[in-house]
Amino acid sequence: MTTITKVRGDQAHPFFIWLKQSEGYRPRWNFYKVLLNGDGAVVDTFGSTTGPMSEKITKQIDLLLN
């Protein structure tokens, strides 16, 4: 998790520029979440209404760790 950063436009953080170019994913705003695996590949993305400790996210993390 990070601090609030720009996710769109000319001032977007480099991570979000990469995400758009490589995955075609462009979050609406900075409370969207992106889950990466150990190789840095995108596993899943989550909207702003999904809490960072939600079962939807933690289940996928557990699968990646096991």
C-alpha positions, 0 to 999 in steps of 0.5 A: 500500500502506498500514499495517495498518488496521481493515477491518471494524466501527465502527472501519473505515478510511473507505476500507473503509467506502466500498468496502463501500458502493459496491462491496459488497466487504468484505475479511476482514482488512487484507492484502487488496488493492484495485486502483484505476484512475486515476479511483478505480474498483475494477479488481480485488480480491485476497486475502491470499495474493496477494503485492503484487508477484505477476504477477496484480497487476502484469499488471493494473497494466501494462494500466492504465498502457499 
